[in-house]
Amino acid sequence: MPDIPVTTMALLCLAALAAGWIDAVVGGGGLLLLPALLLGLPPGTPAATALGTNKAVAIVGTTGAAVTYVRKAPVDVGTAVRIGVAALAGSTGGAFFAAGMSTEVLKPVIMVVLVAVGAFVIFRPDFGTAPATGPLPPRRVLAAIGVAGVGIGFYDGLIGPGTGTFLVLALTAVLQLDLVRASANAKIVNCCTNVGALAMFSWQGAVLWQLAAVLAVFNLAGGMFGARTALKKGSGFVRIVLLTTVVALVAKMAYEQWAA
């Protein structure tokens, strides 16, 4: 494990806990944990190592949240798994190309993605409030496999942060689910994308396993608690958390860019 000051380690643990909760509620926990890793790891650490370590942490929290949702929510496991298999292939391909991604490129990309997500949710206040009725049409499932599976899966392997949020948005829009059911299904898909990306990062030697093991404990606790919170509070609460998270992270990253 790299030499990390105790104070920084404590902050990384808190970031992992909060990221697990956010990821379970609305997705996008990596938008908190990855910037924390980029800032907390020793100078000169490759961006791919931060990405790989983030994946090793996230897969634990996402799996815990997925299990909680499956036990307590109406999840279409069959559809989610089909999308997830496509996402696994996409994320593996994205991770293959991620080795050449630099930190300086990564940070502005994340900020642009955040602004786009926030604008979409603000201008669509009714988005994800109406639950789906009846069976899912095959054409919608096929579209979800292409968009949420292959497309977002590739993004997850290449960059990662925001994948859970994008999956929630895509599944809500394409399958016409409410935000809580979309979050539940997205967790299963996200587990698959994490497996594909983590396998590639591990093969490339870009994972700090000891650090990831410590942070994963906190991420798991946050993920399981976040899933219970989302199920209890409903879609309106999920939307508020999404907007709050996006605004806070955009402000944080904009300040860091300006200060630099």
JOZI-V725634 format. One record per pair of residues at least 4 apart in sequence whose ideal C-beta (glycine too) atoms are under 6 Angstrom apart, sorted by the first residue. I is the first residue (numbers start at 0). J is the second residue. D is the distance in whole Angstrom. If there is no record, write none. Layout:
BEGIN
((I,J,D) (I,J,D))
END
This chain:
BEGIN
((0,209,4) (0,210,5) (1,41,5) (3,7,5) (3,8,5) (7,39,5) (11,35,6) (11,39,5) (12,217,5) (14,18,6) (14,31,6) (14,32,5) (14,35,4) (15,32,6) (15,56,6) (15,214,4) (15,217,4) (15,218,4) (16,217,4) (16,221,4) (17,31,6) (18,22,6) (18,28,3) (18,31,4) (18,32,4) (19,60,4) (19,218,4) (19,221,3) (19,222,4) (20,221,4) (20,224,6) (20,225,4) (21,28,5) (21,244,6) (22,26,6) (22,28,3) (22,163,5) (23,64,4) (23,222,5) (23,225,3) (23,226,4) (24,225,5) (24,229,5) (24,237,6) (24,240,5) (25,237,5) (25,240,5) (25,241,4) (26,163,2) (26,164,4) (26,166,6) (26,167,5) (26,185,6) (27,161,5) (27,163,5) (27,164,4) (28,32,6) (29,33,5) (29,53,6) (29,57,6) (29,159,5) (29,160,4) (30,160,4) (30,161,5) (30,248,5) (32,53,6) (33,53,5) (33,160,5) (35,39,6) (36,40,6) (36,49,4) (36,53,6) (37,49,5) (37,102,6) (40,44,4) (40,49,6) (44,48,5) (46,100,5) (46,101,6) (46,102,4) (46,105,5) (47,97,6) (47,98,5) (47,205,4) (48,205,5) (50,97,6) (50,159,6) (51,200,3) (51,205,4) (51,206,4) (52,206,6) (52,207,5) (52,211,5) (53,57,6) (54,193,6) (54,196,5) (54,197,4) (54,200,6) (55,197,6) (55,206,5) (55,211,4) (56,211,5) (56,214,5) (56,215,5) (56,218,5) (57,61,6) (57,193,6) (58,193,4) (58,197,6) (59,215,4) (59,218,6) (59,219,5) (60,218,4) (60,219,5) (60,222,3) (61,186,6) (61,189,5) (61,190,5) (61,193,6) (62,190,5) (63,219,5) (63,222,4) (63,223,5) (64,186,5) (64,222,4) (64,226,4) (65,186,4) (65,187,5) (65,190,5) (67,223,5) (67,226,4) (68,72,5) (68,74,6) (68,183,4) (68,186,6) (68,226,5) (69,74,5) (71,230,5) (72,183,4) (72,230,6) (74,183,5) (74,184,6) (78,140,6) (79,83,6) (79,184,5) (79,187,4) (79,188,6) (82,143,5) (82,144,5) (82,147,5) (82,148,4) (82,188,5) (83,187,6) (83,188,4) (83,191,3) (85,144,5) (85,148,3) (85,149,5) (86,90,6) (86,148,4) (86,152,3) (86,188,5) (86,191,5) (86,192,4) (87,191,4) (87,194,6) (87,195,4) (89,149,4) (89,152,3) (89,153,4) (90,152,4) (90,155,5) (90,156,4) (90,192,4) (90,195,4) (90,196,4) (91,195,4) (91,199,5) (92,153,6) (93,153,4) (93,156,3) (93,157,4) (94,156,4) (94,196,4) (94,199,4) (94,200,6) (95,199,6) (96,157,6) (97,157,5) (98,203,6) (100,105,6) (109,160,5) (110,252,5) (112,161,5) (113,245,5) (113,248,6) (113,249,5) (114,249,6) (116,164,6) (116,245,6) (117,245,4) (120,241,6) (120,242,6) (127,171,4) (127,177,6) (127,178,4) (127,234,6) (128,234,6) (130,177,4) (131,175,5) (131,176,5) (135,139,6) (135,140,5) (135,174,6) (139,173,6) (139,174,6) (142,146,6) (142,173,5) (143,147,5) (143,173,5) (143,174,6) (144,148,4) (145,149,6) (146,150,5) (146,169,5) (147,151,5) (147,166,6) (147,169,4) (147,170,6) (148,152,6) (151,165,5) (151,166,6) (152,192,5) (154,158,6) (155,159,5) (155,162,4) (155,192,4) (155,196,6) (156,196,4) (161,165,6) (163,185,6) (163,189,5) (165,169,6) (166,170,6) (166,185,4) (166,188,6) (166,189,6) (167,181,5) (167,182,5) (167,185,5) (169,173,6) (170,174,5) (170,176,6) (170,181,4) (170,184,5) (170,185,6) (171,176,5) (171,181,4) (176,180,4) (176,181,4) (177,234,5) (178,234,4) (178,237,4) (179,229,6) (179,234,5) (181,185,6) (182,229,6) (185,189,6) (193,197,6) (197,201,6) (200,205,5) (200,206,5) (201,206,5) (207,211,6) (211,215,6) (221,225,6) (228,232,6) (229,237,6) (232,236,3) (249,253,6) (254,258,6))
END
